[in-house]
């Protein structure tokens, strides 16, 4: 992969190298839905079918797109946060990785658009910690210092969720409403301990497996679905240990 989630030049070069090597198919999560179109079109023109995995491409030629619907997932997170906060609402911060990232940007937009329809709810800003837990922890401290009465947080990827978790744990801020995205073991432990109210979990195993199987089907001349939205799962203390939730959170154990 590329060094960052927005390294368009780096990902273009990777695809160019794959085209030169004559790979049979390309399964890819584009760092930019527009900027990756020309080079992936080159792949298709060279007879290399393209499958989009965990993202989107603003073109019709990919044989299949298998992904979380990020805007819908952000909207889902906002709905769950409203269930937690109720009609009283409050002020909330969005904590993300880097500006312009495709997946995180969709989750930011879906959340903010939905929350904007609720009376008494306010977003004080979107903060970027590059997906680094320590940098995000420092940002969390700054947010809390500047806004001590903030109602809660929404985080849009694993690194951001881990960093905010560090901050709320250190301050023992169980009263803050915290909806996280992409729960790691650290975030799941925080759910058990009452520092995270709920987490939106993707199903990366199902996304990856379905995308690769679709590539194989295309190579075998079979028909595949043009677009597959893989649903997210809401994880709370009430369902964390349910077998179906564990199957999503720990797919490596399912594989074994």
Residue, then its C-alpha position, 0 to 999 in steps of 0.5 A: x500500500x501507500x504511505x498515506x491514505x491520500x497518496x494518489x501518486x504512490x497508488x498510481x505508480x503501484x497500479x502502473x507496476x502491476x499493469x507492466x507485470x501483467x497481473x490477471x486482475x486488480x482488487x483495489x481500494x482507491x485513495x481517490x475516486x477520481x484521480x485513480x480513474x485514468x490508470x485503472x482504465x488503462x488496466x481494463x484496456x489491457x485486459x486486467x479486470x478491476x474490482x473495487x474493495x472498501x472504497x469507490x471509483x467514479x467510473x462505470x468500468x469496475x466489474x464490481x464494488x464491494x464496500x461499506x457504504x461509508x456515508x450510510x455508516x456515518x448516518x447510522x452512527x449519528x442515529x445511534x448517538x442520538x439514541x444515546x443522547x436523547x432530545x437534550x442533544x449537546x456538543x460533539x467533536x468529530x475526530x478523523x485521520x486525514x482530510x480528503x481520505x475517501x472512506x473517512x470523509x464519507x463517514x464524516x459527511x454522513x454523520x454531520x449531515x444526519x446530526x444537522x437534522x436534529x434540534x439541540x445538536x452541534x458539531x464543534x469541529x472535525x479534528x485530524x490526528x493522522x490515524x495515529x493514536x498518540x497524536x489523536x490522544x494529544x488532540x483529545x486533550x486539547x479538545x477537552x481543555x478548550x471545551x470542558x463541557x463537550x457532550x461527546x465524541x465520534x471517531x471515524x477510524x481505528x487509530x482515531x478511536x484508539x487515541x480518543x479512548x486514551x484521552x477519556x480513560x485518562x480523565x475517567x470521563x465515563x459521562x462523555x458520550x463516545x461513538x467509535x468506528x472500527x473497534x480494536x481490542x483497546x476500544x472493545x475493552x473500553x466498551x466493557x469498562x464504560x468509556x465507549x458507549x458503542x462502536x460501528x464495526x465493519x466486516x473487513x473479512x467479508x469485504x476482502x473475501x467477497x472482492x477476491x472471489x468476484x475477481x476469480x469469478x470474472x476471470x472464469x467468465x461468470x457474472x458478478x454483482x455490480x455493487x455490494x454494500x456490506x452492512x456495518x454492525x453496532x457493538x455495545x456492552x449488551x451484545x459484545x459477547x454474542x457469537x454473531x458479533x464475535x464472528x465480525x470482530x475476530x474473523x481470524x478465529x472464524x477462519x481457524 
